[in-house]
Amino acid sequence: MHVSDAISNRRSIKRFTGRQVTREEMESLLSAATLAPNHRLTNPWRFHVLGPEARAAYGLALGNRKAKKIEDPEAAQTMRDNVANEHRALPSMLVVGMVKNENAEISEEDYAAVMMAIQNLSLAAVAMGLGTHIKTGAVMEDPAARAAAGVQDDERIVAIVNVGEPAEVPAAKKRDDASVHTTWLP
Ligand SMILES: Cc1cc2nc3c(=O)[nH]c(=O)nc-3n(C[C@H](O)[C@H](O)[C@H](O)COP(=O)(O)O)c2cc1C
């Protein structure tokens, strides 16, 4: 597949088929990720590939956070169970971390490199007939979620990436034409 087709066809995939992503497929995606541009070649990325039990534990941490906003105890428990089960059922889930750095410039460069790695992975997934969904949020700092993903103290979670075979590919979301946000200088 030409890279321009992978770029045009990529979508955030919210529904996956039941097919599991194989270890070989995930290794191939992670190899693509590590080819991202990386100033100073710091290898800032840390990839945590969560199996079903780890996914359920991560989902429970997220479900607990959502349940706190629900007054009815039964409905809160249903929320916990549902979110944990939804995560267990994912075809695969990746927690992408980066090594923290006290130097603000290096930290920003490393964050950018990790995001470029995620983009590489997302485009490589399209070329392999797979889809991705990037997720972020305050849960990334939750100790229970971090523990579920095996994230070390010196790591910051940058994003969660669900990966799988799309059950449904949404229509493209409208973007402004680049010309709207482009200035050409002499
Ligand atoms: C840094 C980042 C964080 C995102 N976080 C979430 C998220 O927490 N939940 C979610 O449903 N989608 C999340 N998305 C996906 C975007 O909502 C999605 O890319 C956007 O709606 C455009 O749709 P498309 O990816 O199909 O083109 C995130 C995307 C990026 C790049």
The ligand as an SDF file (V2000), in Angstrom:
LIG
                    3D

 31 33  0  0  0  0  0  0  0  0999 V2000
   -3.3280   12.6600   21.1490 C   0  0  0  0  0  0  0  0  0  0  0  0
   -4.6660   12.0650   20.8240 C   0  0  0  0  0  0  0  0  0  0  0  0
   -5.5220   11.7080   21.8470 C   0  0  0  0  0  0  0  0  0  0  0  0
   -6.7710   11.1410   21.5710 C   0  0  0  0  0  0  0  0  0  0  0  0
   -7.5780   10.7670   22.6140 N   0  0  0  0  0  0  0  0  0  0  0  0
   -8.7630   10.2010   22.3690 C   0  0  0  0  0  0  0  0  0  0  0  0
   -9.5920    9.7600   23.4610 C   0  0  0  0  0  0  0  0  0  0  0  0
   -9.2280    9.8790   24.6270 O   0  0  0  0  0  0  0  0  0  0  0  0
  -10.7810    9.2010   23.1510 N   0  0  0  0  0  0  0  0  0  0  0  0
  -11.2030    9.0500   21.8550 C   0  0  0  0  0  0  0  0  0  0  0  0
  -12.3030    8.5250   21.6350 O   0  0  0  0  0  0  0  0  0  0  0  0
  -10.4190    9.4300   20.8020 N   0  0  0  0  0  0  0  0  0  0  0  0
   -9.2190   10.0010   21.0320 C   0  0  0  0  0  0  0  0  0  0  0  0
   -8.4160   10.3940   19.9750 N   0  0  0  0  0  0  0  0  0  0  0  0
   -8.8590   10.1630   18.5980 C   0  0  0  0  0  0  0  0  0  0  0  0
   -9.4120   11.4390   17.9770 C   0  0  0  0  0  0  0  0  0  0  0  0
  -10.6290   11.7800   18.5900 O   0  0  0  0  0  0  0  0  0  0  0  0
   -9.5690   11.2280   16.4680 C   0  0  0  0  0  0  0  0  0  0  0  0
   -8.2830   11.1410   15.9050 O   0  0  0  0  0  0  0  0  0  0  0  0
  -10.3580   12.3570   15.7910 C   0  0  0  0  0  0  0  0  0  0  0  0
  -11.7140   12.3100   16.1710 O   0  0  0  0  0  0  0  0  0  0  0  0
  -10.2950   12.2900   14.2730 C   0  0  0  0  0  0  0  0  0  0  0  0
  -10.8130   11.0700   13.8070 O   0  0  0  0  0  0  0  0  0  0  0  0
   -9.9290   10.0960   12.8830 P   0  0  0  0  0  0  0  0  0  0  0  0
   -8.7320    9.6590   13.7210 O   0  0  0  0  0  0  0  0  0  0  0  0
  -10.8280    8.9310   12.5410 O   0  0  0  0  0  0  0  0  0  0  0  0
   -9.4880   10.8560   11.6870 O   0  0  0  0  0  0  0  0  0  0  0  0
   -7.1730   10.9500   20.2380 C   0  0  0  0  0  0  0  0  0  0  0  0
   -6.2950   11.3200   19.1970 C   0  0  0  0  0  0  0  0  0  0  0  0
   -5.0640   11.8580   19.4780 C   0  0  0  0  0  0  0  0  0  0  0  0
   -4.1390   12.2410   18.3460 C   0  0  0  0  0  0  0  0  0  0  0  0
  1  2  1  0
  2  3  1  0
  2 30  2  0
  3  4  2  0
  4  5  1  0
  4 28  1  0
  5  6  2  0
  6  7  1  0
  6 13  1  0
  7  8  2  0
  7  9  1  0
  9 10  1  0
 10 11  2  0
 10 12  1  0
 12 13  2  0
 13 14  1  0
 14 15  1  0
 14 28  1  0
 15 16  1  0
 16 17  1  0
 16 18  1  0
 18 19  1  0
 18 20  1  0
 20 21  1  0
 20 22  1  0
 22 23  1  0
 23 24  1  0
 24 25  2  0
 24 26  1  0
 24 27  1  0
 28 29  2  0
 29 30  1  0
 30 31  1  0
M  END
$$$$
